[in-house]
Amino acid sequence: MNIAIVGLGLMGGSLAKSLKKLDFVNTIVGSDHNETHRQEAIELGLVDKIVDFDEVKNYDVIFLAIPVDGVIAALKNLTDVKENTTIIDLGSTKAKIISAVPPKIRKNFVAAHPMTGTENFGPKAAIDDLYKDKVVVLCNLEKSGETQADVAKKIFKALEMKKYFMSAKSHDRHAAFISHMPHAISYSLANTVMHQENKHNILALAAGGFRSMSRLAKSSANMWEDIFRQNKENLLEAIELFEDELKLLKEHIRNEEWDKVHKNIESGNRLHDILD
């Protein structure tokens, strides 16, 4: 199996590192519009060589590890791939991508979202086993060709990922609450502190809790602007419901209703009965 990866940042670079370990993968090439990323990917040995975007059409599997708007644009230029080619996108939103797939290559296309990542980006952020033991959501797989669905499942199984299947609409709503809203909150938290505190106080006083909550604020502005735009309605609903919860806690504190504050905290504690 010969594989091309479009986008050589954290997701694409880490994918390349993992794919290199699979015995059924022969060649891995990369494509990226960023010259620095291309050079770093070769220097780090992430891919065997760099190719122009038009050349990725010659490979058995094409991974699109680029922002959502880039995925949509790329698909429009992949309408002449071979019948058995598999195109897999790794975008964080799914509904608008799926609706934008040219009908001619809908069978070639598999919509996937690996629920993994870090706050870092670029080829130097690529790490081993980023995908291992993580969830990958496959959306509207019944619309993909049988060959393409089998190829995607084979690869994600070999990467030791846990596969979940759902509609793009359901995925985007779940992702808004579990992934996209936390990023929005982290950016807002970082901006709030930056607007109220000088850098010396931040450096002196920022402890583990603040660092944990603000970690996501390091994430790429280009990528997350794209995600917020593509999942706008679901994200707005998630933010509004979060605001309701924060307002409720705020009122309990304002009114010195400490028993209600305690119950609110205990209710939040229960999340980790699920996660831990």
C-alpha positions in Angstrom: 0.0 0.0 0.0 1.4 3.4 -1.1 0.2 6.4 0.9 0.3 10.1 0.4 -0.3 12.5 3.3 -1.4 16.1 2.5 -0.5 18.3 5.5 2.6 17.5 7.5 1.8 19.1 10.8 1.1 17.4 14.1 -1.7 15.1 12.8 -0.1 14.3 9.4 3.4 14.0 10.8 2.4 11.8 13.7 0.3 9.7 11.2 3.4 9.2 9.1 5.5 8.0 12.0 2.8 5.4 12.9 2.2 4.3 9.4 5.9 3.6 8.9 5.6 0.8 11.5 3.0 -1.1 9.5 4.2 -4.0 7.4 1.6 -3.5 4.6 2.7 0.1 4.0 5.4 0.4 1.3 5.8 4.1 0.6 4.8 7.3 2.4 5.0 10.6 0.6 4.0 14.0 1.8 2.6 17.2 0.4 2.3 20.6 2.1 2.0 24.2 0.9 4.4 25.4 3.6 8.0 25.2 2.4 9.3 25.1 6.0 7.0 22.2 6.8 8.2 20.3 3.7 11.9 20.7 4.6 11.3 19.8 8.3 9.3 16.7 7.3 12.2 15.4 5.2 14.8 16.3 7.8 12.8 14.5 10.5 12.3 11.4 8.2 8.6 11.6 8.5 8.0 10.9 4.8 10.1 9.2 2.1 9.8 12.2 -0.2 7.8 15.4 -0.9 5.5 15.6 -3.9 3.4 18.3 -5.5 -0.3 18.1 -4.7 -1.2 16.8 -8.2 1.1 13.8 -7.7 -0.8 12.5 -4.6 -3.5 11.2 -7.1 -1.1 8.4 -8.0 -1.2 6.8 -4.6 -3.5 4.1 -3.2 -4.5 6.1 -0.1 -4.6 9.9 0.3 -4.9 11.3 3.8 -6.0 14.9 4.1 -4.5 16.1 7.4 -5.3 19.8 6.8 -7.8 22.4 8.1 -11.4 21.8 7.1 -11.6 24.5 4.5 -8.4 23.0 2.9 -10.1 19.6 2.8 -13.0 21.0 0.9 -10.8 22.7 -1.6 -8.6 19.7 -2.0 -11.5 17.4 -2.7 -12.5 19.6 -5.7 -9.1 18.9 -7.2 -9.1 15.1 -6.6 -12.1 14.2 -8.9 -9.8 12.3 -11.3 -8.4 9.8 -8.9 -8.5 6.1 -9.8 -11.6 4.0 -9.0 -10.0 2.1 -6.1 -8.2 5.1 -4.5 -9.2 5.8 -0.9 -9.3 9.4 0.3 -9.5 9.8 4.1 -9.9 13.2 5.7 -9.0 13.9 9.3 -11.0 17.1 9.8 -12.5 18.1 13.1 -15.9 18.8 11.6 -17.7 16.5 9.2 -21.1 17.6 8.0 -19.8 20.4 5.7 -17.0 18.3 4.4 -19.3 15.5 3.5 -21.8 17.8 1.8 -18.9 19.3 -0.3 -17.5 16.0 -1.6 -17.9 15.9 -5.4 -20.4 13.1 -6.3 -17.9 11.6 -8.7 -15.6 10.6 -5.8 -18.1 10.1 -3.0 -17.3 6.3 -3.1 -13.6 7.1 -2.8 -14.1 9.2 0.3 -14.0 8.2 4.0 -14.8 10.9 6.6 -12.8 10.3 9.7 -12.0 12.2 12.9 -9.3 10.9 15.1 -10.1 12.2 18.6 -6.5 13.0 19.5 -3.9 15.7 19.3 -1.9 18.2 21.4 -1.8 21.9 21.6 1.4 22.0 19.4 1.6 22.2 15.6 4.0 21.8 12.7 6.1 18.8 11.7 8.3 19.2 14.8 5.2 18.5 17.0 4.8 15.0 15.4 5.0 12.3 18.1 5.0 8.5 18.1 1.8 6.7 18.9 -0.4 9.8 18.9 -3.2 7.6 17.5 -2.7 4.5 19.6 -5.6 3.6 21.8 -7.5 6.7 20.7 -11.0 6.9 19.3 -11.6 7.5 15.6 -15.1 8.5 14.5 -16.1 7.3 11.0 -19.1 9.2 9.6 -21.7 8.2 7.1 -19.5 5.2 6.2 -22.4 3.6 4.3 -21.9 6.2 1.6 -18.3 5.2 1.0 -17.3 2.4 -1.3 -16.9 -1.1 0.2 -13.2 -1.2 -0.8 -12.6 2.3 0.6 -14.4 1.5 3.9 -12.4 -1.7 4.3 -9.1 0.1 3.6 -9.9 2.8 6.2 -10.9 0.2 8.8 -7.8 -1.9 8.2 -5.5 1.1 8.6 -7.2 2.4 11.8 -7.2 -1.1 13.3 -3.5 -1.4 12.6 -3.0 1.9 14.3 -4.7 0.3 17.3 -7.5 2.9 17.3 -11.0 2.4 18.7 -13.6 2.8 15.9 -16.9 4.5 16.4 -19.5 5.0 13.7 -22.1 7.8 13.5 -23.7 10.4 11.3 -21.8 13.6 10.5 -24.6 15.6 12.1 -24.3 13.7 15.4 -20.5 13.9 15.3 -20.5 17.7 14.9 -22.8 18.3 17.8 -20.8 15.9 20.1 -17.5 17.5 19.0 -18.8 20.9 19.8 -19.4 20.0 23.4 -16.4 17.7 24.0 -13.7 19.4 21.8 -14.6 22.7 20.3 -16.2 24.4 23.3 -13.2 23.6 25.6 -10.9 25.3 23.1 -13.2 28.4 23.0 -13.1 28.5 26.8 -9.4 28.1 26.9 -8.8 31.0 24.5 -11.2 33.2 26.5 -9.6 32.3 29.8 -6.2 33.1 28.4 -7.4 36.5 27.1 -9.1 37.3 30.4 -5.9 36.8 32.4 -3.8 38.6 29.8 -6.0 41.6 29.9 -6.0 41.8 33.7 -2.5 40.6 34.8 1.0 41.6 33.7 3.4 38.9 32.6 5.4 38.9 35.8 2.4 38.0 37.9 1.3 35.4 35.5 4.7 33.8 35.5 4.9 34.0 39.3 1.5 32.7 40.2 0.3 30.5 37.4 0.0 27.0 38.9 -1.1 23.6 37.6 -4.8 24.4 37.4 -4.4 27.5 35.3 -1.8 25.9 33.1 -4.0 22.9 32.5 -7.1 25.0 31.6 -5.1 27.4 29.4 -3.0 24.7 27.6 -5.4 24.5 24.7 -4.9 28.3 24.1 -1.6 27.4 22.4 -3.5 25.7 19.6 -3.2 27.0 16.0 -5.4 30.1 15.4 -5.7 29.2 11.7 -7.0 25.7 12.3 -9.4 26.6 15.1 -10.9 29.7 13.3 -11.6 27.2 10.5 -13.2 24.7 12.9 -15.3 27.4 14.7 -16.6 28.6 11.4 -17.5 25.2 10.1 -19.3 24.2 13.3 -20.7 27.6 14.2 -24.3 26.6 15.2 -23.3 23.6 17.3 -20.5 25.6 19.0 -22.8 28.5 19.8 -25.3 26.2 21.4 -22.5 24.6 23.5 -21.2 28.0 24.6 -24.7 29.2 25.5 -25.3 26.2 27.7 -21.9 26.6 29.3 -22.8 30.2 30.0 -26.0 29.1 31.7 -24.0 26.8 34.0 -21.4 29.4 34.8 -24.1 32.0 35.5 -25.9 29.6 37.9 -22.6 29.0 39.8 -22.0 32.8 39.8 -25.4 33.5 41.3 -24.9 30.8 44.1 -21.6 32.5 45.0 -23.1 36.0 44.8 -25.9 34.9 47.2 -23.6 33.0 49.5 -25.6 29.8 48.9 -22.7 27.6 49.8 -24.7 24.4 50.0 -25.7 24.9 46.4 -22.1 25.7 45.4 -21.0 22.5 47.1 -23.7 20.5 45.2 -22.6 22.2 41.9 -19.0 21.2 42.5 -20.0 17.6 43.4 -22.1 17.4 40.3 -19.1 18.4 38.2 -16.9 15.8 40.0 -19.1 13.1 38.5 -17.6 13.6 35.1 -14.5 11.9 36.2 -16.5 8.9 37.3 -16.9 8.5 33.6 -13.4 9.5 32.4 -11.2 8.0 35.1 
